[in-house]
Amino acid sequence: MPRTRTKSRSHDSLTSMSSHSAPTSPGSLRKIQTSGGSSPRPGTPTSPSSRPGRTPSLNKLLALLRMSDDEVVLLNDETDDGTLKTHPLVKDAAHTFSHRMWRDWKGGLIGALCTLVLGLYMPKNLLQTILPLRLEIARFIAPLVCFSIMAMANYTEHVLQPPVSPAGIVSFSGKSVFFTVNVIGLLLVYFAICVAGQTLKMVGYPSETLTYLTYTFFIHAYSLGSMLSVFYYAGVLGDKDEKANIQKWHRRGIPLARYLHNTHSTSILCVNLDLIFKSSALIEQYIPTMDFVVVTLYCYGCCYASWVLFNYSITGYFPYPFMNGMGNWYFPAIFLLIMANIAIIFGIASSVLITTIKGGEMMSVAELLKTMAEKFLS
């Protein structure tokens, strides 16, 4: 009997409290329904938002976004477990409609206003002035886009990618022992020179030195950029160790596959985009001879091989895992020299392709081989 009396008295007090309380807003009703005021039925799965330390569920967030601003403010003023009040979606939903419109569309509104002002006050003959320069403008925009893409690739390589493992590989020389880092760094410098040379040309102060560097070493940039992408997608991407490494970092929340695509696919894209907008007349004027291309690419390959071997002599590591299984230094050195010769092949093929597309007088491959044979036999 006392238990029954106590239960009815508590029930009456709850009823009187609810009858004299202020009307409940829809937002507070949603809060009561989602805050776990009553225990769940047996067999009913508990939502992640009702568990302590869990982020709110998607349905709860969508319901909050459909609230009015006053309801969300009321929700933020009330006590909560802290998971909803600090969530960025809930904070953003507390803004008024006009504030949201200005926040989300201010860039477009400012751009439309600037366009309107330029349209009213620009000179009427501006179009006739720009049209003759459209090719020069395109030759400025193309290397600028390529420079931006290569800057993104270098940022991805040096900032976003996870650390090299084992750390001893980069303990002395950093990432400069990797062929990818060398190529994307050289391409970044090359496209910076292209942008600077074209800028000076457009403003009326052409630089002979920058033009010479841009067109003489274009074949080298094209060869190394193409070689990097072909080597990665033909030989490295399908390797089981590479796949295991990608999966390991994906489980840790780092999209390594996306980063690797950013650093290896952009080089061949940029050099071909640069080829499209290169001046045929300047290529014909500054294109180097085939022996210059062969010697310089081979020298670069030998310098890279020497740097890798020197780093190995100090750290005891080669940059690529498969090279560590070749032995101490002899077979890895042979492999690096083979890479230098492959770079020569890419250089010859790039020279033939560029002269075929853009024109220019250059020693053919047959003439080069004949000359090399005569020098070897004499």
Beta strands, then each sheet from edge to edge (+ up, - down):
end
